[in-house]
Amino acid sequence: MIGVLTAIATGFLGWFTGRRKAKAETLAKEIFNVDKAVEIWRELALDLKKELKDVSEKCDRLTLEITELRKENKQLKHQLSTLTAEIKKH
């Protein structure tokens, strides 16, 4: 009878200790996974920041080019108007 009780008590203690260890291991894995997820998001954020900077610079260059083209277009329209008026005089 004492042998059976000892076996049951040992089994219970082993189960209880194993359960705590399993919980601790699960928590450690969850923390590791969260750290990896944070690292991935950080890398994505840095990539997006660089891409946003590149797109912003390209937008600035295109805005400047549009301004210059509009100015050139206005000058060409003026020249066309002047030449048209000269042709009509002759």
C-alpha positions as CSV (number, residue, x, y, z in Angstrom):
1,M,0.0,0.0,0.0
2,I,2.8,2.4,0.8
3,G,4.4,1.6,-2.5
4,V,1.2,2.5,-4.4
5,L,0.9,5.8,-2.5
6,T,4.5,6.6,-3.1
7,A,4.1,5.9,-6.8
8,I,1.0,8.1,-7.0
9,A,2.7,10.9,-5.0
10,T,5.8,10.7,-7.2
11,G,3.6,10.7,-10.4
12,F,1.7,13.7,-9.2
13,L,4.8,15.6,-8.3
14,G,6.3,14.7,-11.7
15,W,3.2,15.8,-13.5
16,F,2.9,19.1,-11.5
17,T,6.6,19.9,-12.1
18,G,6.4,19.0,-15.8
19,R,3.4,21.2,-16.2
20,R,5.1,24.2,-14.7
21,K,8.1,23.5,-16.9
22,A,5.9,23.2,-20.0
23,K,4.2,26.5,-19.2
24,A,7.6,28.2,-18.8
25,E,8.9,26.8,-22.1
26,T,5.7,27.9,-23.8
27,L,6.1,31.4,-22.4
28,A,9.7,31.5,-23.5
29,K,8.7,30.5,-27.1
30,E,6.0,33.1,-27.2
31,I,8.5,35.8,-26.1
32,F,10.9,34.6,-28.7
33,N,8.2,34.7,-31.4
34,V,7.2,38.2,-30.3
35,D,10.8,39.4,-30.5
36,K,11.1,38.0,-34.0
37,A,7.8,39.6,-35.1
38,V,9.0,43.0,-33.7
39,E,12.3,42.6,-35.6
40,I,10.5,41.8,-38.8
41,W,8.2,44.9,-38.4
42,R,11.2,47.1,-37.6
43,E,12.9,46.0,-40.8
44,L,9.7,46.6,-42.8
45,A,9.3,50.0,-41.3
46,L,12.9,50.9,-42.2
47,D,12.4,49.7,-45.7
48,L,9.1,51.6,-46.0
49,K,10.8,54.7,-44.6
50,K,13.6,54.5,-47.3
51,E,11.0,53.9,-50.0
52,L,8.9,56.8,-48.9
53,K,12.0,59.0,-49.0
54,D,12.9,57.9,-52.5
55,V,9.3,58.5,-53.7
56,S,9.2,61.9,-52.0
57,E,12.5,62.9,-53.7
58,K,11.2,61.7,-57.1
59,C,8.0,63.6,-56.5
60,D,10.0,66.8,-55.8
61,R,12.0,66.3,-59.0
62,L,8.9,65.7,-61.1
63,T,7.2,68.8,-59.6
64,L,10.2,70.9,-60.5
65,E,10.2,69.4,-64.0
66,I,6.5,70.1,-64.5
67,T,7.1,73.7,-63.4
68,E,9.9,74.1,-65.9
69,L,7.8,72.5,-68.7
70,R,4.9,74.8,-68.0
71,K,7.2,77.8,-68.2
72,E,8.7,76.5,-71.5
73,N,5.2,75.8,-72.8
74,K,4.1,79.3,-72.0
75,Q,7.1,80.8,-73.8
76,L,6.5,78.6,-76.8
77,K,2.8,79.7,-76.9
78,H,3.9,83.3,-76.8
79,Q,6.4,82.7,-79.6
80,L,3.7,81.0,-81.7
81,S,1.3,83.8,-81.1
82,T,4.0,86.4,-82.1
83,L,4.9,84.4,-85.3
84,T,1.3,83.9,-86.2
85,A,0.7,87.7,-85.9
86,E,3.8,88.4,-88.1
87,I,2.6,86.0,-90.7
88,K,-0.9,87.6,-90.8
89,K,0.8,91.0,-91.4
90,H,2.5,89.8,-94.6
